[in-house]
Amino acid sequence: MFSPHDVTRAFEAALCEYTGARFAVTTTSCTQAILMALAWFKYRHGETVVWMPQWSYVGVPASVRNAGHDVGFCGDEWEIEYGLGPEDGHSWQLWDCAWRLEEGMFRPGEMQALSFHWTKPLGLGQGGAILLDDYEAVLWLRRARFDGRSEGVAPARDQVQYPSWHAYLSPEIAATGLMRLQTRSFRTDHRARWSDYPDLSTLEAFK
């Protein structure tokens, strides 16, 4: 029988086709995508200091801490996107691509977090996604966004994963995203840069 969530999987497939990613895991926001990706990195690599530009959206360093890492700020100036990762910059890399959605944009071997907020290119009102090519991470993230549950398995018969969140993208949002991707009816000229944001290193919450 057809499931309403089939449209979410179709939207993820369309994101992969457009961006060149092998996999896409949708969720409720870009902030949630960053949080879950960083939680995966802690699960896979352990706790670390995640370095990021000191000028960004406040939800990003909050996600770093909520995922169980410490946050470190650097003076990198950026436009459209920037990377987060450990100090050596080689173990893994996550990109905050909230302001970017372009054909073929995927970086093999890394993760990229997208935003579908109404101010962002796809403009769905809410939602986000993680682009990646790591199948082990995909399996973990799909359960992480679904209360740790296995999709299609009755709660009484399921084993749950932890950590987890109630962060599954709703089918109606996915349907609109699928339509806009297929018709290319969205903007690709959105621009944002470091100077649009506060200096997070000066905020009491992150000192």
N, C-alpha and C positions, 0 to 999 in steps of 0.2 A: 504494500500500500504506500502511496505517495506520502512523504512526511513534509511538513512545512519547513523543516530545517534543510531539506534538499536544496532550497533556493540559497541558503547560506553557503553550502558547499559549492554551488554553481558560481556564486559571487567570488569565493576564494579561488576557484579555478580561473575565472576571468582576470582576477588580479595577477595571478601567476603568468597567464598568457601575455598580459600587457607589460608587466614589469620585468619579465624574464626570470622570476624566482621559481624555484622548484616547488616550494610550498608557501602557503599563506594561512595564518591562523588569525581569524577575526576575533575581536573582543569589543568591549563597550566604549573604549576611548584609547587615544594614544598614550595617555598617562598609565592606563591599565596595561597596555601592551609593553611599555617600558618596565613597569613593575614585574610583570610575569617573566619577561626575558631575563631580568636581573636575578629573579628568584631561581630561574633555571641555571644561570651561571653559578650561583652559590651552591646549588645542588650538585652541579657537575665539577666545579673547580674550587669551591670553598669560599669563605668570606674574604673580602679584600677591600682595598680603598679604590673606589670608582672615581676616576678623574673626569671632569667635565668643565666647559667654560663657565666662568663666574656670572655671565650674563645669559639668563635663560628664563623659562617659565618655572615658577615656584614648585609646580608639581613634579618636576624631574628630580631634584635632589631629595624631595620627600619620598619619591618612589625608590631611590637608591637606599635610603634608610629603612623604608618599610620592607624592602627585600632582604634586609639583614646585612647590608654593607655599610662601610663608612664612606662619606663623600669628601672628595678633595676638589678644590677649585683651581683652575689655571687661567691665565690671561688671554687665551686664544680668542681672536675675533673671528666671527663666522658669518656666512650668508646662506640662507635657505636650509642648511643642515649642518650637523656637527656630530662628532663621535664621542662615545663614552667608553671607558675601559680601564684596565689596570695601568699602573704607571709605565710598565715596560711597553705597552701598546701592541704586544704580539700574541698574548695568550688567547684573547678574544676581543671582539669589537662589536659594539651596538651603536647604531646610528639613529639619532632623533631626526626623522624625516617628516615631521608634522606638516611642514610647508611645501613638501615636494611630492609630486606624482607625475612621473614621466615614463614614457615607453623605454623599456630596456634598462631601467635604472638599477637593477639588482646587482649587488656586489657579492660574488661567490665566496662562500666560506664565512660570511658575516651575517648579522641580523640587522634589519631596518624596521623601525616602528613608524607606522603611518597614522595620520589623523583624518577622520571624516567629518569633523566639526563643521558647522555651517560657514565659518570663516576660511576654511581650508579648501584646497582644489575641488574635491568631490562634493563638498557641501551637503552632506546628508543630515546634518543636525547633531548627530552623535556617531560614535563608533570609531574603531581603529583596527589595526592589523599588524602582525609581525611577518615580515618576509624572511625566508630562510631556506637552507638546503640540507639541514641536519635532520634526518628522519627520527632519530632517537628523541631529539628536542621536540619535534612535532607531536609525537605521541604523548609526551609529558605535558606539553602546553595545552593540547586539546582537552585533557582531563582537568588541568589546572583551572581552565576558564569555566568548567562545568561542575563546580562544587566537588571536584575530585572524582567525579563519576565517569563511567564508561557510557558513551552515547549508545542508545538502543538497548541498554540492559536495565531491567526493572530494579528499582532501589532495593527491594527485598533480597535480590540475588547478586548484588554488586559488592565489590570491594572498592573502597574509596582511597584516593591518593591525597597526600598532604605535603606541602601547603596547597590551598585551592581557594578559588573565589567564585562568586556567582556573577559571571561576566561574559555570558554568551550573547553574541550579537543577535538581536531579534530579527526574525525572517522578513518582516515588512521593511526594515531598514536595509537589509541585504538585497531585497528585491529592487529597491530604488537604486542602490549602488550598482547592481548588475545592469539595469537599464541604462544608466548614465555611462558606464564603461563601454557597453556594446554600441552605443550611439555616439560615443566620444563627446557627450554634451556636458563638459565641465571645463573649468579654466585650468590652464597650465602656466599662467604668468604670475602666480602669487609669489611675493617676495617678502622675506623677513630677514632681519639681521640682528646682530648682537646688541646694537644700540637701541633696539625697540624694547629691551627688557631691563629690569632692575639688576643691580649688582647683588647677587644672592649671598656673597661672602660677608655683606654688611648686615644681614638679617639675623636677629637673635636666634631664630630657630635653627640656624646652620653654623653658628659659631662654636 
